[in-house]
Amino acid sequence: MSVVGSLAVHAEESRPGGAVLRGDSPDVAVRCAAVFAWLMTELAEVDVAADPPVSGDAVCAQAAERLRRANA
């Protein structure tokens, strides 16, 4: 993500075909919202087990344990 003026800009990989929607007009927003709604509908039934959140302390402890084992 990049910040351009007051906008946060995120771009995906450019792929051949299709059309680039530029600007921030209501028409562009409606078209993007329609694609997003379709995507969320398609993904509604996907069940993915999320990794539990890991704290910084846990990451440090895991790294220390790996280092200890590697030097044992």
C-alpha positions in Angstrom: 0.0 0.0 0.0 1.2 3.5 -0.7 -0.2 6.9 0.4 -0.8 9.3 -2.4 -2.0 12.6 -1.1 -5.1 11.8 1.0 -5.6 8.4 -0.6 -4.4 4.9 0.4 -3.5 3.1 -2.9 -3.3 -0.7 -3.2 -2.6 -2.4 -6.5 -2.7 -6.0 -7.4 -0.6 -7.7 -10.2 -1.5 -6.4 -13.6 -3.0 -9.2 -15.7 -3.8 -9.2 -19.4 -7.5 -8.6 -20.4 -10.2 -6.7 -18.6 -10.3 -2.9 -18.1 -8.8 -0.7 -15.5 -11.3 1.5 -13.6 -9.7 4.8 -12.8 -11.0 7.6 -10.6 -13.2 7.9 -7.6 -16.6 8.6 -9.2 -19.8 7.0 -7.9 -19.9 4.8 -11.0 -16.5 3.3 -10.2 -17.4 2.9 -6.6 -20.6 1.0 -7.5 -18.8 -1.3 -9.9 -16.1 -2.1 -7.4 -18.7 -2.7 -4.7 -20.5 -5.1 -7.0 -17.3 -7.1 -7.6 -16.5 -7.1 -3.9 -20.0 -8.3 -3.0 -19.8 -11.1 -5.6 -16.4 -12.2 -4.2 -17.7 -12.2 -0.6 -20.7 -14.3 -1.7 -18.4 -16.8 -3.4 -16.1 -17.0 -0.3 -19.0 -17.3 2.2 -18.8 -21.1 2.3 -15.0 -21.3 2.4 -13.9 -22.6 5.8 -10.3 -21.8 6.6 -8.8 -22.4 10.1 -7.1 -19.2 11.1 -3.8 -19.3 12.9 -4.2 -18.0 16.5 -2.7 -14.6 17.0 0.9 -14.7 18.2 2.3 -12.1 20.6 5.7 -10.6 20.2 6.8 -12.4 23.4 5.6 -15.7 22.0 7.6 -15.1 18.8 10.7 -14.3 20.9 10.2 -17.4 23.0 9.8 -19.6 19.9 13.0 -18.1 18.3 15.0 -18.6 21.6 13.8 -22.2 21.8 14.9 -22.9 18.2 18.2 -21.3 18.8 18.7 -23.3 22.0 17.9 -26.6 20.1 20.2 -25.7 17.2 23.1 -25.1 19.7 22.4 -28.1 21.8 
